[in-house]
Amino acid sequence: MKLVQLTTLALSALLPCVAVDAAPRKVICENFTATWCGYCPDVANGIIMLLDEFPDNFYSMQVHGSDSYST
């Protein structure tokens, strides 16, 4: 039992050594939408707020399906 406790203590001591934000991170938001979607304007407003808050780390992409914008 002492070996398990000692191992757990040793491993938990290593955790603070790992940098969480070591690499720059980017967030990509895929918004699947359509012109007939009733909830999509609210989602678009939320995405705009996130783009304003995180201009360098947040990217948005809208995917239109089964409407006049789809190809």
Phi and psi in degrees as GROMACS dihedral restraints (atoms count N, CA, C in turn):
[ dihedral_restraints ]
;  ai    aj    ak    al  type     phi  dphi    fc
    3     4     5     6     1   -65.2    20    10
    4     5     6     7     1   -32.9    20    10
    6     7     8     9     1   -64.6    20    10
    7     8     9    10     1   -40.2    20    10
    9    10    11    12     1   -64.8    20    10
   10    11    12    13     1   -43.5    20    10
   12    13    14    15     1   -65.8    20    10
   13    14    15    16     1   -40.6    20    10
   15    16    17    18     1   -66.5    20    10
   16    17    18    19     1   -40.2    20    10
   18    19    20    21     1   -65.2    20    10
   19    20    21    22     1   -43.6    20    10
   21    22    23    24     1   -62.0    20    10
   22    23    24    25     1   -42.5    20    10
   24    25    26    27     1   -64.6    20    10
   25    26    27    28     1   -42.2    20    10
   27    28    29    30     1   -65.8    20    10
   28    29    30    31     1   -42.4    20    10
   30    31    32    33     1   -69.2    20    10
   31    32    33    34     1   -37.5    20    10
   33    34    35    36     1   -70.2    20    10
   34    35    36    37     1   -24.6    20    10
   36    37    38    39     1   -69.8    20    10
   37    38    39    40     1   -24.9    20    10
   39    40    41    42     1   -79.2    20    10
   40    41    42    43     1   -21.5    20    10
   42    43    44    45     1   -58.3    20    10
   43    44    45    46     1   -44.0    20    10
   45    46    47    48     1   -64.9    20    10
   46    47    48    49     1   -15.7    20    10
   48    49    50    51     1   -76.0    20    10
   49    50    51    52     1   -16.2    20    10
   51    52    53    54     1   -87.4    20    10
   52    53    54    55     1   123.7    20    10
   54    55    56    57     1   -82.8    20    10
   55    56    57    58     1   122.6    20    10
   57    58    59    60     1   -71.2    20    10
   58    59    60    61     1   -40.3    20    10
   60    61    62    63     1  -102.3    20    10
   61    62    63    64     1    41.3    20    10
   63    64    65    66     1   -67.2    20    10
   64    65    66    67     1   -37.4    20    10
   66    67    68    69     1  -112.4    20    10
   67    68    69    70     1   142.9    20    10
   69    70    71    72     1   -64.5    20    10
   70    71    72    73     1   140.4    20    10
   72    73    74    75     1  -121.7    20    10
   73    74    75    76     1   146.8    20    10
   75    76    77    78     1  -125.2    20    10
   76    77    78    79     1   144.5    20    10
   78    79    80    81     1  -111.4    20    10
   79    80    81    82     1   131.0    20    10
   81    82    83    84     1  -114.0    20    10
   82    83    84    85     1   125.9    20    10
   84    85    86    87     1  -107.9    20    10
   85    86    87    88     1   120.8    20    10
   87    88    89    90     1  -101.8    20    10
   88    89    90    91     1   115.7    20    10
   90    91    92    93     1  -107.4    20    10
   91    92    93    94     1   107.9    20    10
   93    94    95    96     1   -86.5    20    10
   94    95    96    97     1   117.5    20    10
   96    97    98    99     1  -141.0    20    10
   97    98    99   100     1   174.6    20    10
   99   100   101   102     1  -155.6    20    10
  100   101   102   103     1   159.7    20    10
  102   103   104   105     1   -66.8    20    10
  103   104   105   106     1   -24.0    20    10
  105   106   107   108     1   -89.6    20    10
  106   107   108   109     1    -1.2    20    10
  108   109   110   111     1   -75.2    20    10
  109   110   111   112     1   125.8    20    10
  111   112   113   114     1   -78.5    20    10
  112   113   114   115     1   -27.5    20    10
  114   115   116   117     1   -88.8    20    10
  115   116   117   118     1   -16.8    20    10
  117   118   119   120     1   -62.0    20    10
  118   119   120   121     1   -35.1    20    10
  120   121   122   123     1   -61.4    20    10
  121   122   123   124     1   -37.0    20    10
  123   124   125   126     1   -66.3    20    10
  124   125   126   127     1   -40.7    20    10
  126   127   128   129     1   -64.7    20    10
  127   128   129   130     1   -41.3    20    10
  129   130   131   132     1   -61.8    20    10
  130   131   132   133     1   -39.4    20    10
  132   133   134   135     1   -63.8    20    10
  133   134   135   136     1   -40.2    20    10
  135   136   137   138     1   -64.4    20    10
  136   137   138   139     1   -39.5    20    10
  138   139   140   141     1   -65.5    20    10
  139   140   141   142     1   -39.7    20    10
  141   142   143   144     1   -62.8    20    10
  142   143   144   145     1   -40.4    20    10
  144   145   146   147     1   -62.6    20    10
  145   146   147   148     1   -41.4    20    10
  147   148   149   150     1   -67.1    20    10
  148   149   150   151     1   -38.3    20    10
  150   151   152   153     1   -63.3    20    10
  151   152   153   154     1   -37.6    20    10
  153   154   155   156     1   -69.7    20    10
  154   155   156   157     1   -36.7    20    10
  156   157   158   159     1   -77.9    20    10
  157   158   159   160     1   -34.9    20    10
  159   160   161   162     1  -126.8    20    10
  160   161   162   163     1    68.4    20    10
  162   163   164   165     1   -66.3    20    10
  163   164   165   166     1   -25.6    20    10
  165   166   167   168     1   -96.9    20    10
  166   167   168   169     1   -13.3    20    10
  168   169   170   171     1  -122.4    20    10
  169   170   171   172     1     2.8    20    10
  171   172   173   174     1  -127.8    20    10
  172   173   174   175     1   127.8    20    10
  174   175   176   177     1  -125.5    20    10
  175   176   177   178     1   143.2    20    10
  177   178   179   180     1  -125.4    20    10
  178   179   180   181     1   144.1    20    10
  180   181   182   183     1  -138.4    20    10
  181   182   183   184     1   129.6    20    10
  183   184   185   186     1  -105.4    20    10
  184   185   186   187     1   130.2    20    10
  186   187   188   189     1  -112.7    20    10
  187   188   189   190     1   115.4    20    10
  189   190   191   192     1   -95.2    20    10
  190   191   192   193     1   133.8    20    10
  192   193   194   195     1  -131.2    20    10
  193   194   195   196     1   140.9    20    10
  195   196   197   198     1    53.4    20    10
  196   197   198   199     1    43.1    20    10
  198   199   200   201     1  -146.4    20    10
  199   200   201   202     1  -174.0    20    10
  201   202   203   204     1   -68.4    20    10
  202   203   204   205     1   -19.1    20    10
  204   205   206   207     1   -84.6    20    10
  205   206   207   208     1   -15.4    20    10
  207   208   209   210     1   -76.7    20    10
  208   209   210   211     1   154.4    20    10
